[in-house]
Amino acid sequence: VTVNLNPVYSERITTISVRGGNPERGRQIRGGCTPTYFEPYECVHRADIDDLVQGPHATRILRVDTMISPLFPGVLLEGLPLYLRDVQHGRYVRPRWVQHLWDPLEFVADISIDDPTSMQFVIEYDEELGSRGMFYIKDVKHGWYLQPEAGVAESDDTPIVLKEGRITGDAESRKGMLFIAEFDGRKRFWLKEAKFGRYVRALTGRADSDGIDVVYATSGKDTTHDRERMQFRVDYQVFGPHVQGEVTVECRRTSLPDRAAPPSGGLQKV
């Protein structure tokens, strides 16, 4: 697997995952490729994918998912799928999906390789308030938006949920579901609710285990040496209007295919 990226928009390749087979399944095959500063680079990796291209559950199509981290601080790119990650413990934010979309968001350790869009979000800047850094966070899979469970974050530890559509009305009303990212200069940021100024964090104060709710906190942001417990960073899913990239996958067999084998047995190159 060879991945080439435009380094203007990326610091490093966070992970490379491959998916295939029928039914489709996937796994991570590489992570942490760091480029030379401001030079084009590539991450080359060889991975055994025989189980995806051979046998009765094989496929002729392989999908490679590449995730990057941004090169520069202070900016969240609009419209590019991203994962929202806790800095201190590296856990990702996702909808719980236990019963319905109104369930609170939670922290989990790993990305779902089989269904990555279920954990992806996109940034949408408000038409009027976007110039002041205020934005919506939208779920990629269903197109629903993050917002307080009760509509506004007026009380302590208000859960953050997904609901269909945006709040309409004047600017002050819309602030109830808008966010602001306050960067600390290290590509890490505190995520703040725009109306009341409450910060997003784990319900227990730390995302140190799976299943902890994501809530609005009433106390201010932690700026001490322990600040990472309330900070986030993003990993972008590669390929969108802001990133130029190329992925090539080559599969080779070392023996001639068995004519009695399923059609995928004759696969030599994808």
N, C-alpha and C positions, 0 to 999 in steps of 0.2 A: 504494500500500500504506500503510495507516494502522495504527499499532500503539499501543494505549493500555495502560499498565501501572500497577499499584499501586506508587507510589514507596517505600512502606515497606520493600519487599523488593528494590529494585533501584536501583542508582546510574546506570546507563546501559544503553542498548541496544548490545550489542557488535556484532552482525551481524543482518541480515535476509537470508534466502535464499528463493528461490521454486523450486518443483519442479512439473513437469507433463510432458505428452507421453506417447507410447506407442511404445517403452519410455520409462519415466520418466527424466528428466534434470533437472538443476538448476544453479543458479549463485547466487553471492552478489550482492545488488543494493545493499546499503547497510551501513555500519558506523559506529559511534561517535556515536550521538545522546545528548547529555547534557542532563538535565533541569535546571530551576530547583530549587534545594535545597528539599526537602520540599514541592514543589508537583506536582500532577498534570501530566503532560506527554504529548506524543505525538510520534512520528517519522513524518513524511509524506514519501513518496518515490514518484516516478513512474518506472516501468521499462518498457522495451519487452519485451513477452512474446508478440509475434506468432508466434514460432516454436513456442510451446507450445500455442497455441489455434487455429492454422490449419494446413492441409495434411493429408496422408494420415496423419501420425503425431501428430495433435492429440489433445487430451483436453478434456473438459468440467469436469475437476476440477483445481484448482490447490492446492498445499500451500505454506503459508508457514511457515518455521521461523524463530523469533526467539530469539536468545540474549542473556542479560543477565549483568551482573556484579553482585555483591551490594553492598548499601549499607553494611553494617556489618562490622567485623572480628571475629574471635574465634569465629565460629559457622559450622559446616558443616551445611546443612539436610538432614534425613533424607528419603530417598525421592524427591528431585527430581533428574531426570537432569542430569548435569553433565559438562563437559569438564575434564580436569586438564592444566594448562598450565605449562610452564617459564617463569619470570619473565624471566630474562636474555635469552633468544633467542626467546621466544614460541612454542616448539614444543609440540605436544600429545602426550600419552601415548596409545598405542593398542596392542592386541595385534598381533603381526606377521602372523599368519594365513598363514604360508608353507606349513606342512605340517600342523600340528595345534595344538590349544589350549595345549599345553605349551611352545610356543615363547616366548622371553622377550618382554616388552613393549619397545617402542621409541619414540623421539621422532620426530615428523614435523612438517613445517611447516604443513600445511593440514588442515582438517576435510574428511572425505568427505561432500560434499553429497548424492551419490547414495545413500549408505548411512550416515547419521549415527549410527544406533544402534550401529554397529560400533566407535565410538570413545567411547561414553557410559558413564558409571559412576553408581552410586547409593551413598549412604552408609547403612549399617545399624549403629546403635549396639548394642553387646552388652547383653543384658538385665541382666546383673549389673554389668559394668564400664563401661557407657555413661555412668554418672554421673561417672566419672573421665575422661571424654573419649575412651574407646577405642571404635573402630568398625571394621567390615568395609568393604571396597570391593568392590562387585559389578558385574560386567559386565552392561550392559542387554540386549544382544542374546541371550546364551545363559544368563544367570543364574549364571555361574561367578564365583569369588572370587579376588582377588589374594592370593598367598601365596609364600613362598620356594620355590624350585625343589626343594630337598631337604627341605622340610617345616619347617625352622627355619633362621634366618640365623646360623649359627655360624661361617662362614668369610668371608674377605674377598670383597667384590664378588659376593655371592650374587645370581643373577638372580631377578627377580620374574616369575612366570608366572601363568596362569589355570588353576585346577583346579575340578572339580565339587565342590560342597558345602563346608560348614564343618568345621573341626576340632572334634571333640566332646571332652568330658571336663571336668576341673576348670578353674578360672579360669587357673591357671598354664599349662596346656596350650593353652588358647584364645589366650593372648597371642601365640603363634607366628604367627598370621595377623591380628592386630589392629594398628591404626595409631593414632597420636596426631598431631594437628596443632598445632604450636607457632607461634602467630602472633607477628609482630613489631610489631603495631599499625598496619600499613598494608595490611591485607587480603591480606598475603602470609604464607606460613607454610613452616616446615620440616616435612616428613613423616617421622615416626619410627616404626620398628617397635617394638612394645610389649614384647616379651620380652627382647631384648638391648639395646635402645636405639640401634640402628643407624639412620642416616638414609638416606633415598632420594635418589639422585642419578644423573646420567649416568655410564656406565662410564668414560668418558674425562675426567670432571670437569666437562665443559661440554656442553650440548646444542646445539652449534654447527653440526651437520649432520644430515641425515636418517639414520635407521637405527641410531642409537646405542642400545645396550641401557640399560634402566632397572634399577638394582641397589641393593642395600643396601650402604652404605659403613661401614667400620670406624672411620674417623676421625670426630670429632665434627662438629657443624654449623659452617659457616663464618659467623662473626659480624663479619667485617671489612668493608671497603668493597666487597669482591667477593662479598658474601653472596648476591646474586641468582642466582649460578650453581647454588645448591642449594635455591632457594626455588620454591614453586609458588603458583598462584592458581587459582580455579575460575571457569568461566563456566557458568551454569545454562541449561538448555533451558527455555524458557518454557512454562508451563501445567502446573500441579500443585496440590496442596492448599495450598501456601504462597504461591502467586502468583495474583493476580487480574488478568486481562488480556482484551483483546479485539483481534481482528485482522479487518480487512475488506479485501477485494480487489475492485476494480471494473474490468471490462474493457469497453471501448467500441469499436465499429467506426465508421469515418467514411463507409462506403459500404454499400449494400445487399448482402446475401449473394448469391452465385451459386448458383442452385438446383441446378446440376449439381455443385457442390462437395460434399465430404464433409459429414456432419452437423455437424461442428464449425464449418463455415463460417457457420452461422447463429447462432453464439454472440454475444450482445450484452452479457450481464451475468452474472457469477458471484458 
